Amino acid sequence: METPAPGRTHSVVLVLLSLAVLHTSKAQKVQNDIDIYSLTVDSKVSSRFAHTVITSRVVNKADAVREATFQMELPKKAFITNFSMVIDGVTYPGNIKEKAAAQEQYSAAMARGESAGLVTATGRKTEQFQVSVSVAPAAKVTFELVYEELLARHLGVYELLLKVRPQQLVKHLQMDIHIFEPEGISFLETESTFMTNELAEALTTSQNKTKAHVRFKPTLSQQQKSPEKQDTVLDGNFIVRYDVDRPVSGGSIQIENGYFVHYFAPDSLSTMPKNVIFVIDKSGSMMGRKIKQTQEALIKILDDLSPHDQFNLISFSAEATKWKPLLVPASTENVNEAKSYATGIRAQGGTNINDAMLMAVQLLEKANREELLPAGSITLIILLTDGDPTAGETDPLKIQENVRKAVNGQHSLFCLGFGFDVSYAFLEKMALENGGLARRIYEDSDSALQLQDFYQEVANPLMMSVAFEYPSNAVESVTQDAFRVFFKGSELVVAGKLRDHSPDVLSAQVRGQLHGENITFVMESHVAEQEEMFRGPKYIFHSFMERLWAYLTIQQLLEQMVSALDAEKQALEARALSLSLSYSFVTPLTSMVITKPEGQEQSQVAEKPVEDESRDRRVPLGGGLKLLNSPPRLGVPGRFLAPPPPFYRTTSRLVLPELTLRPGGASYDMDFRIKGTTLTAPPFAPIQAPSVILPLPGQSVDQLCVDFRRPQELVNLLSDPDQGVEVTGHYETAKACFSWIEVTFENPQLQVHASPEHVVITRNRRNSAYKWKETLYSVMPGLKVTMDKAGLLLLSRPDRVTIGLLFWDGPGKGLRLLLQDTDRFSSHVSGTLGQFYQDVLWGPLDTADDRKRTLKVQGRDYSATRELKLDYQESPPGKEISCWSVEL
């Protein structure tokens, strides 16, 4: 390909993580003129390092010039390494420069009123980049974007996120994800917010011990919302999660092309006791939803404390108040008392962060002086605030200095910024200066879960004072090799360069403290074997380890700059800048200038945003995902049921009577036909949906409607040890509905908690929240989880009962439980609903009212009445059905 001639340069920049979006900014007709005929994503993950290439090919089908916009979202932690456009055979590359060198072009674009800043934060995990170019009639343009990132381990998993949003049907659309992990892949799962059962046919996954390949290649018809519409259903996230096998040593040293990476995450260590102070902002700005979510999260966090832990609470507004004068053990009594205290916190007043932080440190120091801290325990301070300091000491620099001097390297501080009214830079510096980290908590319905997830990341410290040691004659240019704390579910990573003529075997020692005792891990790696292992495979990105080393070094240098003094900061910045330019990374220190054909707008400059730049903006969450076609619904055909013979026994199934309905004015008349006699029932009151509809095993149409009438709160609905499933619920009699329903699986170990607000899936202490009617398609070993646009969540396992959850917003609004394949229940099933899948005995029809009969279940009599109910398995307002109704 040609390169543009001198004088034909124009520019732009970029950053992304997933599928590119191409669209026009004009009307629909104009938008369709720019046709994306090919869109491919190729992501190669080699030892956690992801190299992603996105290629989009478009053609202008109009007879006039049209503007094509290349738009995409990518992970915040990713660095763009290349972007180019090929127009009429001419390549217009992106050039990475020092930010200062690109400032003149940036300022000129701003002066022209153009949007020079092309990369913006769009959500919790992503940034958006877009660039436009004019396309002549019949001309073709190829866009290519490359970015890289090191996948970090959080709560036991690595996650690769791709955003799929082409905005039109694409003739050739293909995603390929190759994963190579020499240690072995222990599990792999995929999740999508746009996938339907039809689209799932285009998704294939293959896996062996060390490698996996995920391919998504939908046809045009599979991409369509419906046959008569040309709109695409592809709009949302595609996520791959996995973890690796771990050797007894807890670590793995991998070597490629003269560089090494050392991963360390032992999973056999016992959790160290911790002493934790929760410092909670209760200023006026926390009033309302934020303080309620904080209380909700704090109550659950307190429940998760180990009996070996000690803790205390400090709440602050204009003044700071401690719950107890000293740290107290996390006994059941103390935890319950702390939960009552948390429930009573009221938001009002100013924000005195300085006094609250110093009070927290004083509590820990006093306990240490009085030898009240358990030997080998760790001390943590967790601060949650939503605003800047307004009372007491208000100078952020002075507060940071005071806290740094008070902590004196003895404790770890974690700062959580709630929303966008807080200075994240202030909190980040204070945390990094004191051995912790900062995290933004986004204001949303799942804010409480965000708080809980953060706590889970630091809830289980496994080692302190961790140091990596390598022979000085073997390695050089090593990244950070000393860490204050190692937490369960995370991973420590050290990378470096091998010296020339280094030994044939690279050895390493990892030293640390566990329960007050010194512990050492020893491991080694054969250089030639490792080099050969990475040299052969075609499905990995070769020479990746050197780029991994550069990526990790730059990230750590940028982090160190946050808390460094001026002279040290300049040296750190100079080194980070040099590496960014040498390895062509778009970082906060560099900019990418992209050329455009002559005659189009002047140079544009794209720069990587930093977290606090978005402080005064409200970042949209969720990406505006569209709702997709529903997968098959649970339930049975809408025909009515016939009464059984006068008296008989069934085993593991119920057989119900057949019934017909005919219109009867404003209401319905119900005709029973028994031995040639027709009986007409009186009109009914407004029909409601029952609490539960039970399909009966071995039947295609039989259903039993169950309502709860007697006062009960926590209900054991189903339990089948052979199936490895348990279903519980909390029923509010006053509201005649469930406040929550919870499904727990043994294999995989997973819990699904459904409330009227959302669905929360918890696995390995990691929470994922989904709003009702937010499409979901997740496949993991042994379980498939789907949710359609009607809000039906299905939990299905091979050869097992399928369980459905639904938030029904028709008459009788509330949570509903659905069951499918109930003939698969074992003989050991039990519970309030499970009992109906044991031996059941139907009594004869009541002689005085043939709409009533007795149902004997495990020796207990229930009165069953033939009634009209609304089938909540159909979309609101539901479908009228007749069933035998039982009240529990």
N, C-alpha and C positions, 0 to 999 in steps of 0.2 A: 504493500500500500504506500501511497505517497504521504508525505508530510506537508503541512501548509507552507506556502512560500513566505519569505520574510515580508512583514507588514500585514499579514493576514491573520494575526493573532487576536483573539478575543478570549474572554475567560469566564469560568465558573468553578464551583467546587462541590464536594460531596461527601456523603456519609450514609450508610445503610445497613440493614440486616436481612432484608428479605426481598420478597418479590417486588419488582419495580411497578410503579403505576404510571401509565401513560394516558394522558387525556388532553383534550383541548379545553380552553376556557370559554369557548363560544357555545352556541346553541347545540341541541342534540344532533341536528343535521351536520353541522360543522364538525362536531366531535367524531361522528362516524366516518368523516373523510380521512382521518388519520387512523389507519388500520394497523393494529399490532398483529403481525402474522406469525411471529415467533417470540417466545419468552421462556428462557431457561434459567434455572438456578442450580449451580453445582457447588456443593459444600463438602469439603474434605476435612474431617476432624482426625488429626493425627496426634495421639497422646494429649488429648484435651485442647490442642491448638487448632482453631477452626479457620480455614481459608475459604472464603465464599466468593464466587464469581457470578454476577447477574448479567445476562446478555439479553437485550431486547431489540428486536428488528421491526421497524415500522415503514409504511409506505404511504405517501399522500395520494389518495385516490381522487381528489378533487381536480378541477381544471384551473385552480387558482392557488396562490401561496397560502399555506396553512401553518399555524404554530403548534408544534407538539411539545408537551410538557412532560419531562421525565421526573417522576416523583416517587419517593421511596421512604421507608422507615428502616432504621437499623439500630442495633443495641447501643446503649450509651457507652458501654465499655469498649466498643469496637473502634478500631482505627482504620479509616479509608487509606488504601495504599495505591490505588490507581483508578482513574476514570478517563474514558475517551469517547469521542463520537467519530464515526466514519460516515461521511456525507459525500456521495458521488465518487467513492473510491479514495477520498482524501481523509486522512486521519487527523483529528484535532485533539491532541493529548492534553491532559491536565498536568500542570507543573507545580510541584510543592516547593514553597519558598518560606523563608523566615517571615513571621507575621509582620514585622516592621517593614520588610522589603515590599510586601503586598499592600501596605497601608495606603499608599498613594492611589492605587487603583480602587481600593475600597472607598476612600473618601470621595473620589471623583464620581463613583456610582451613586453614593448617597446624595451628592450635590445635584445629580440629575434626577433625583427622586426615585431611583430604582431600588429595588430590594436587594441590597448587596449581601446581606447576611442570609445565606441560603440554607443554613442548617438551624433548625429550631427544635426545642424539646416538645414532644407531642404526648408523652405519657410517662408512666412510672419507669419503664425500662427502655424506651426507644427515643430516637431523634428522627426528625424528618428532613430530607433534603429534596430540593427540586430545582430543575433548570429547564429553560425553554429555548427552543431553536426554531427558526423559520424553515419550512420545508417546501421546496418548489414542487409544482405538479409532477406526478409520477416518480418523484425522487424517493430514494430509500435512505434511511438513516439507521445505523447500528450504534446502540449505546452499550457500553460495558463498564460495570462498576465492580471493583474488588475491595474487600475489606477483611480484616483479620481480628481475632480476639482469642484470649485464653479463657476457656470455660472454667469458672470457679465452682467449687463444690459447696453447696448449701444444703444443710439438713440431709446429707447423704446422697445427693444427686447432682449430676451435671445437666445443664439445660441449654439446648440450642433453640433459639426462637427465630422464626421467619414470618414476616408479614406478607400475606397473600392478598393482593388487591389490584388486579389488572383493569377493572372497570369496564371491560368489554370481553366478548368471546374471543378466544385466541386459538387459531388453527393448530399451532404446535406449542403446547404448554407442558413443560416437564421440569420436575424438581428431582434432583438426585443428591442424597446425603450418604456419604461414605464415612464410616467410623472405624478407626483402627486403634486398638488398645492392646499392647503386647501382654499386659497382665491378665487379660481375659475380661470379657464383658459379663457382669453378673446379672444384669437385667436391663431391658430396653422397653420403653413405652412411648407411644405417640398420642398427641392430643390436638384437636382442632376445634375451632369455634365456627367453622363453616361446613364441615363435612356432613353429608347425608348418607343414608344407606346406599343410594345410587352412586354417589361419588366414591364411597369406600371401595367400590369395585376397581377403581383406578389406583388404589393404594396397595403397594406390595412391600413386604418386609422380609428380608432374609438375614440369617445370622448364624455364625458359628462361634467358636470359642473366642477368637480375637478380633473378628471384624463383623460389621453389620452394614447392610445396604437398604436404605428406605427410598422408594421411588413413588412419585405421584405423577401420573400422566393421564389426565382426563380427556375424553373426546369432547367435541363441540356439543353434542347432545347432553353429555353429562354435566357440562358447565351451565347449561341453560336453566333458568328458573322454571320455565314451563315451555312446552313445544311451540306455543304461539308467541312467546316473548324472546327477544334477543338479548335480554339482560343476563348477566352472569351471577351465579350464586357465590362465586369465590370472593369473599370479603372477610378477612379475619386473620387469626393467628394459626400457625402450624408449629407445634412444639415437639421436639424429641428430647426425652429424658433418659439418662442411663447412669449406671455406676459400674465400677470395676472390681474384680477380685483382688484381694490383698494378701501378700505373703505374711508369714508369721512375724517377720521382722518389722512389719508395718510400713515398709517403704519400698520404693522401686527407683533404681537409677537407670536412665535410658540415655543412650549416646548416639549421635548422628552427625556426621560431617564435621567432627572436631569440637562439637558442643555437647553439653550434657544437661539433663534436667532431673532433679531429685524430688519425687513426690513422697510425702510422709503423712500417713493417716492411719495409725494403729487403731483397730477396733476392739481390742481385747482388754483395754484398760478399764478400771473401775473409776467412777466419777468421784472427783475430789469434793469435800464439803466446801461450801461457800458462805461468806458473810456479805449480805447484799443490803444496800440502802436504796429504797425507791424514793426519789425526790419528785413530787408531783405538783405541777403548776395548777393553782386553783384561782387564778386572777379572773377578773370579770370577763375577759375575752374567751375564757374557756366555758362560759355559761351555755347551757342547752345541750346540743347533741354531743359536743366534744367531751364534756365532763362525764356524760352518761356512758359514752363509749370507753373512756378511760377507766371508769369504775368497773364496767363489764370486763374489760381486759385484765385489770388488776385483780379482780376476784378470781378469775381463772388462773392467773399466774401464781397467786398465793396458794391455790390448790395444788400446783405443780411443785412447790417447794419440797425438798427432801427432809425427812425428820432430822438428818444430820446437819442441815443448814441453820444459820441464824439470820435474822432480818430485822428491819425497822422501817417505818414510813415517816417521811417528812412531807408535809404539804405547805405550800407557800403562796402568798399573794404579796401584800406590802410587807408582811412579816412572815417569818418561817416558824412552823410549829412541828415538834416531833411527837409521834404517837406514844412512844415509851421513852423513858430516860436512858435506857440501855438497849443493846441488841438482845433479842429474845430467841429461844429455840423455836423452830418451826413445828411445834407440837400441834395436835388437832385443836386444842383449846386456844392457843395463841393465834393460829391461822383463822379460826372462826371469829375471834374478837377483832382481828385486823380487817376481816371482810366486812364486819359491821361498821368499823370505823371508816373504811373506804366508801361504803354506801352512803354515809352521812356527810361526805365532803361536799361543800357548797362553793360555787364559784362567785367571787366578788373581789374587788380591790385591784391594786397594782401588781407589779412583777418584780420581786426582789430576789433575783437569781444568786447574787453574791452571798447573801446571808444564808440562804438555803444550802448552797454548796459547801460553805465553810462549816455549817452545822453538821452536815453529813460526814465530812472528814474528821471533825472533832469526835463524833460518836465512834468511829473506827479507831482513832488514835487512843481514846480512853479505854476501849475494850482491849487494845493491844497492850497498853501500859499495865492494866490490871490482869493481864494474862487470861483473858476471857475468850480469846480466839482459839479454836481448836488447832492443834499442831497439824501442819501441812494443809491448812485451809487457804482459800483465796478470797480476796476482798474486792468487791465490785460496788460501784455507784452508778445507778441508772437514772438519768435526768430526763423528764418529759416536760417540754414547754412549748407554747404556741406564739410567743411574742418576744420582743426585745425588752431588756431591763428598763423599768420605769420608776423603781423605788429603791432606796438605799444607794449603793454604788451603781451608777448607770453607765460608766465608761467601760465599753467592752474590753479594751486593752488592759485596763486595771483589773477587771474581774478575772480575765485570763491569767494575769500575773499572780493574783491572790490565790487562785485555785492551784496553779502550778507549784507555787511555793508550799502550799498546805499539803498537797498530795505527795510531793517530794519523791515521786517514782515508786511509792509503796502500794498504790491501789490502781485499779483500772476504771476509767470513766467512760461511760457510753451515753451519748446525747441523742435524744430523739426530738426532732423538730416537727411539730404538729401543724400542717398547713403551710401557707406561703407568707404569713405575716411575721415570721421569725427570720433572723439573719442566719442562714445555714452556714455561711463562712465563719461566723462567730462560734457556732457550736462545733463545727468540724475542727477548727484549730484547737479549741479547748479539749476536745476528745483526743485528738492525735497527740497533743502535748502530754497526755496523761495515760498513754498506753491503751487507748480504746479506739472507738470509731463513732461516726455520726450517721444517722439515718433519717430520711424524711418520711413522715407519716402523712399519707395523702388523705384529705377530707373526703370520705366516701362512706357507703354503707358498711364496708368491711374494715373500717379503721381499727376497730377492736381486734380483729384478726391480724392486722399488720403488726400491732403491738405484741400480740401473743407470739407471732412467728419470730419477731426479733428476739424476744426473751428466750425462745427455744434455741436460738443460735448460740446463746451464751449461758444457757441453763446448766450445761454439763461440762465443766472444765475437766480435762484429763491430764494435762501436764503444765508445769510452770517452768519459766526460765529455760526455754528450749534453744539449744545451740547446735548448729551443724558444723562438723569439722572434716576437712579434707587434707590430704598430704600436700604440702606447699610446693613440692616438685611436680605435682600432677595437674593442678588447676590454677586458673587466674580469672580475673574479672567476674567474680561471683556476686550474684544479687544478694539481697538481704538474707543473712544467715543466722540471725538471732531473733527470737520471738518471745514476748512476755508470757502468753498463754496459748495453749492449743485446746480447742473446743471440739466436742464430739460432733460428728457430721460434717466437719470442715476438712481442710487439707492444707498443709504447709508445703510451699513450693520454693525450691532453690534452683537456679540455673547458673551455668558458668561455661567458661571456655577451657578446653584441655590445652595444656602446654605442649609445645613441640617436643617430641621424644618422651612423652609421658609414659608411665608404666603400662604394661599390658592389662593390668587389672586396676580399676579405680575403686578404692575403698573409701568408706565414710563411717563416721560415728555421729549419732544424734544423742546428745546428753540433755537431761532435764530432771525435774523434781516431781515426784509423785508421792502424795501423802507424807511429805517431809523427808522422804528418802531420795537419794540420787539414783537415777536409772539411766542406762546406756543401751542404745540399739546399735548394732554393728551390721553393716551390709557391704556388698561389693558387686561389681559388675565387670564382665569381661568386654573390653573395648572392641575387639575384632568381631565377636559374636553380635554385639549390639549394632555395630556399623552395618554388618551384613543383613541383619533383620530388617532394617529400614531402607536398604539399598534396592531391594527387589520389587516390592509391590508397586503396581501402577496406580492403585486407587488412593495413594497418599500424596500429599504435597511435599515434594522433596526439598531438602535444605530448610525445612520448617523450623528446626530446633534453634538455629542461629537467630531467626526472626522471633521465635518465642522468647529467647534470652533478651533480645533488644526490646520487645514489647513489655516484658515484665520489668526490665530495668527502667524504662521510661515511666511506667505507671508508678513505680516506687519512688523515683526521683520527684515526680509531680506531687506525690503525697508528702514527701519530706519537705518540699518547698513551703507547704502550708504553715508549718510550725517553725521554720528555720529563721535565724536572724539574717539581717541584710547581706553581710559579707558571704555567709555560707549559702544563702539563697541564690546569690548571683552565680556561684560556682555550680550549684545543683542545676540551675536553669541552663547554664552554658552546656553542660554535659547532656542534659535532656534534649536540648535543641540540636546539638550535633548528631545525636543518635536518630532523632526524628527525621533530619534531612538525609542522613546516610541510608536509612532504611525506608525512606519515602512514606512516612506515617503522617497523616493529618492529625495533629495533636493541638492542645491549647496554645502551643508555641509556634505553630506553623499554619500556613494557609495554602489552599490549592487554587491556582488560577487556570481556568479552562479556556482554551481558544475556541473561537467561533468563526464562521466564514466572513469574509470581507463584506461590509455593508450592513451587518447586523449590529446590535447594540454593543457598547464598549465593554471592556473586560469586567467580569464579575468575580467576586472573591467569596469563597466559602470558608468559614472558620468553625471550629468545634466549640459548641457552647459549654459553659461550666455550670454547675448546679445552681449557684446563687443568682445567676443572671435572670432566672425566671421568677424571682421572688415576688415581683409586683404583678405577675400575670397569673391567671387561673388556667392551668394546663388542662385541656380536655382529656378525660379518661375514657378508656374503652375503645377508642378509635372509630366510633360510629358503626359498629358491626351491624350487618343486615341479618334479618331472620330468614331462615331457610325452610325448605320443604320438610314436612314431618316424616319421621320413620313410622313404620306400622304401629298402630295403637294397640294397647292392651284391650282385652274385652272380648265379647262374644256377639254374635248376630242378634239383632233386635227382635227376636221372636219371643213369644210369651210361653210361660211354663205350665205344664199340666200336673194336677195333683197325683200323688202316688196312690196305689191301692190303699184300702182302709188301714191296713196294719202290716208293716213288714220291716225287716232289718236290712241295712246296707253296710258293706264293709269298705271303709276309706272313701266313701262317696255318698252324696245325697242325690236323690232323684225327685224333682219337684213337679207339681202339676202344670198342665198346659192351660193357657188362658188366652182369650181374645178380647180386644177392646174395640168398641165402636163409638163414634162421636155421639155425644149427648148434649148438644147445646154448648153452653159456656164451660161445662165440665165434661167428664167422661163417665159413661156407664160401663160397668165391668160385668161381663157375662161369664158365668161358670157353666160348663156343660159336663155334667156328671151323670152317667147312665141315662142319657137322653133328656135330662131335665135342665132347663135354662134358668139361672138365677141372676137377677139384676141387682147390683149393689147401689146404694145411695151415692149421690155426688160427694166428692172428697174436698177437703180444705186444700189450700195451696200446697202443691207437691214440693217436697224438699229432697235434696240428695242425702243419702244415708252416710253415716260415718265411714263405713267400709262396705264394699261389695265383694263377696267371696265367690269366685268361680269354683265349682265343685269338681273334684277329680274324676276323670273317666267320662265326663259329659261335655258336650259341645255347646250347650245352651243354658244349663242350670246355674243359677246364682242365688246366693243367700245375702240379704241385706242386714247389716248389723248396726245398731245404734247403742250409744252409751247413755244411760239415764241415771244410774246410781252414782253417788259422789265417788270419784276416784281421780287420782292425780297421775302418779307414775304407773304405767300399765305395761306388763310384759306381754306384748302382742303375739310374738312368734319366737320359738326357739327350737332349732333342729341341730343337735350336735353332729349328726352324720353329714348334714349339709354344710356345717361350719358357718351358720348364720344365726343372728339374733336380731329381733326387731322390738324396740321399746318406744313408748310415746308418753307424752305428758298431756293429759286430757283435762281441759277446763270445763267443768260441768256448767258453770254460770254462762259461759259463752257457747256451750255445746259444740266445741271444736278442739282439735289438737293444737297446742302451742308449739310443739315440736314432735318430730318423729325421727328416730335414729336407727340406722341399720349398721350392724357390725359384722364384718367378715373375718374368719380366721385365716383364710388363704385365698388371695393375698391379705395380709393384715392391713385392714382399711376400715375406716368409719365414715359414714355419710350422715350428716346432721341437717335435716330440713326444717326450716322455720318459715313463717309467712314472708320474711324479708329476703332470704336467699338460701342456697344450698352450699354447705361447706363439706368438702372432702378432705379427710385427714389421713395422711400416710407417712409413717416415719417422722412423726412430730411436725410434719409440714402441712399447712392448711392452704387449700385453694377454694376461693369463694366464687360462686356463679349466681347471677341473678336469674330469677324465673323467666322463662321464655328467651333466654340467651342460649343460642344453639351450641351444642357441645358434642364432641365425638372423641372419646378417649379409649385407647386399647392398651392394656397392660397384661402381663402374664396372668392368665386365669380369670380375667374380668374385662367386660366391655361396659362403658358408661356412655349413655347418649341422652341428650335432651333436645326436644324439637321446639318449634316456634310457638306451640301451644303450651309449653311448659311441662311436658311430660318427661320425667327423668326415669330411664330404665337402667337397671343393674342386672346384667345377664352374664351367666357363667355356663360353660359347657356341661350339659347333662345335669343342670341344677335348676331349681325354681328361679324364675325371673321375678324380681321385685321392682315395682314402679312407685314413684312418689309424684304427687301433683299438687300444685296450689290452685284449687278450684275457686273461680271467682263468679260462679253462677249462684242460684238460690242455695242457701245453706253453705255460704262461702267458708273456705278453710282448707287445711291440709287434708289430703286423701292418700290412702294406701291402695295399691293395686297388686294383684298376684297373677302370674301366668305359669303354665306348666306345673300346676299344683299336684299332679299325679306323681311328681318326683319327690315329694316329701317322704321322709323315712317314717318308719313306725314309731320313732322316738320323738316326733314333733310334739310340742306342747305350747302352752300359752293361751291367753284369752281367745285368740283367733285360731291358734294351732289345734285346739281341741276339736274343732269341726272337721279336721282331717284324720280323726280316729274313728273307731266304730260308732255309728250313729243309729238311733232307733226312732223312727217316726211313729207317733200315735195316730189313731183314727181322727177324722174330721169331727169337730165339735157338733153334737146333734142339734144344739140351739143356734149355732152360727158356724156354717161350713167354711167361713173364712178363717177359722182358727183351728189350731191343732197343737199337740204337745210334741216337743222334740227332746229326746233323751240323749244326753251326751255325757259319757263316762259316769253314768249313774246320777246325773243331775238333770232335772226337768226345766225346759225353757218353753215359754209360750210363744208360738209362731203365728203370725197373722199375715194373711194375704193382703198386700197393699201396693199402691202405685208409688214408685220412687223415680227420682231423676237419676239417670246414669251419668255420673261425672266422667266416665271414660269417653264421652262424646264432648265436643267443644260446647261451651255455654251457648244457649241456656240449657243444654243437655237434652237427652232423649228419654221419654217416659218409658218405664219398664214395669212389669209386675214381678214381684218376688215375695217369697216368704220372709217376713221381717221379724227379727229377734232383738229384744232389748236386753242389754247386759248391765 
